């Protein structure tokens, strides 16, 4: 009897102990963390109504990066970079800057926004190739790696321990043996099966590796938020890659669950390669503490082609949400059409309202999303927000040709963006992302044609179809939307 009573008392106090811990966490969320009101409310509800599960989710997903300095330039770098950027901004403001493309000049306001908020230098001499097929992407990437002479800097969210990932590592190992400087930066969660044992030959050959936000304790220390979602490759200051592709067999369409993988990457030659490399260098220095130089000794001109580009990055250490601001500027200043492809559409109110206003103003606004999920809650939240857009005149297309993973937007057939950033809160606020903003009519029309060519592989979701969804789907959408701030 005494044992039963003591057990009951212990259970009582343990339950109250959990509630006290959750109350303390709620106080921390409200008063000490830099979160938006919606995210704060979502965490309060989770901690209050499902205390044990809520506590576990908080440990896994929550982290405060407001004091972490990832974009830290050395004093001499700060002086040189700020001087170049300020000079470019001043020349543009005074009408002294020579735009090689008059259409790009019409979007000077977007260039200025990216300069102010993202410290993004505008470069004009670039050549850009669009890649939308995974096998073509890997073939070009490995071919360029094999031709490297000085260095290879490569940064990915996901490199899997499958034949595609291991093949990339073999190519990198070969180049390291040849004396090429090879640096491999992977996200510790996204590439969790890539470790020093897998990279043994690579490391012995002289290759270097960095694990972004590697936890001190393998299981309990891992965080699902604040991941390095960027995809960057820079080779010899001459060639750069960025976009949506990671390194795994599904990205080549070799996984039955997803079928054909429709994505978008760009291969860059020209001045913006240096900007991509600067982004890699900052991430590498933060992760490894290696004092890698951000500025090359000499800058070679690798392209005479005219194509305006700005490389814009964002991350949770900055409140500016640089890529999202640029997205909004593109949408709100569009005059004819806005075409978006994204696998995850979980926007915040400003993005949502911008798209609704564009459609209500008579613009041709189209959104293309996948027909199948790889993250269930995000999938249903995407449909909830797509339904809201349908009510305001946006056309929504569901890609049936496999899995759509491209993160692109084209506006008025004049400017476009390709990168790692999804139209969701995770990309805007919780992950580290990089996008190329491209001020070139020829490339934008190619990207727009790619969008148009995908439409026959889609079915259009109409408002009538959306309104006929059953009660279970409606429930899934509402729950997922409620959690959208922390998905």
C-alpha positions, 0 to 999 in steps of 0.5 A: 500500500505504501509503495502504491501511495509513494508511486502515485505521489512520484507520478504526480510530482513528475507530471507537475515537474514536466508542466513547470519545465514547459511553463519556463520554456514558454516564458523563454519563448515569449520574452527571450527569443526573437520569434514572430508572433505566429511562431511564438503562439505555435510554440506556446500551444504545443508546449501547453497542450502536449507537454511531453511531446512539446518538450521533445520537439522544442529540444529538437527544433528550437535554437537561437542563433541571433548572436552567432556571427557567420558572415564575419569579414576580416578587417581588411576584407570589410574595408575592401568589400564595403568600398567596392559595394559603396562605390557601385551603389554611389555610381548607380545613385548618381547615374554614373554606372554603365549598365550593359543591359537597359532592361536590367537598368529598369530593375535598378530598385531590386539591385539596390535592395539586394545591395543594401540588405544583402551586401550583394554586388551586381556583376554584369559579365556572366554566362549562365546555363540552365540545367533541369535534368539530374543526370545532365547535372551530375555529368556536367558537374563531374566533368568540370571537377575532373578538369579542375587545376587549382581548387574545388570548393563544394558545399551541399545540404545532402550528400547521401551514402549511395552510388551517386554520393560515393561517385562524387567523393571518388572524383574529389579524392582523385583530384586531391591526389593530383594536388588540387585543393579540395574542400568539402562542406556538408550539413551535419544533418542533411549529410549525416551518413557522410563521416570521416570513415566514409571520407577516409581515402579523401582525407588521406589524399589531402582533401579537407572536410567541414560538418556544418553545425555538427552536434557534440552529442550525435543523437540528442544534440542534433537540431532540425532547424538552422540547417545549411540548405545551400548548394554551391560548387566553385572550381578554379574561380572559373565555374560555379554551380547553385540551385536545387540539386543535392547529391543522391540517386533520387535527384537522378530519378532513380528512386521509385517513390519520387519517379523523375526528379524535376529540379533547376540548377545553374552553371555559371561562368563569369564575375559572379563566380567570385561572389559564390566563392565568397559565400562558400568561404564565409561558411567554411571559415565559420565551420572549420576556423581555417583562415581561408582568403575570401578575396583572390589575389587576381580577378580574371575575366572569364566571360565577355557575355553580358548577363547581370547577376546578384548572389543573395544569401540569407540565414537565421543569424540575420533578421533581414530575410534577404532572399524573401525581401527580393522575392517580394520586390519582384512580385510587387513590381511585376507588371504582366506575369509571375511564374513560381515553381517550388516544392514547398509553399508555406509562405508568411503573410507578406509573401501571401498578400503580395501574390494575392494583390498581383493576381487581383491586379490582373497579372498572370500569376501561376504557381507550380507544386508537386503532386506527391509529398516528401514531407507530409505536414508541409505537403498539406500546408502547401495545399492549404495556402494554394487554396487561398491563392485560388480564391484570389485568382492565382492559377495553381498547377500540380506537377504529375511528371514525378517530383518537382523540386525546382525553386524558381521565379520568373517575372515579366520575361525580364528577370528571374531567380534560381537557388536553394530557397523554397517559398516557405518559412523554413527557407525564409527564417530557419535555414541558410540559403543562397539564390542567384538573381538574374537580370537577363531577358534571354535566360529568363525566357529560357526559364519561362519556357521550361515552366511552360513546357512543364504545364502539359505534365501537370493538372490544373487545380481549380477552385471548384476541385479544391472546394470538393476536398473531403473532411479528412483532407480539410483537417490535415490542411488546418493542422498543418497550417497551424504548425506552418511557422515551425515546419 
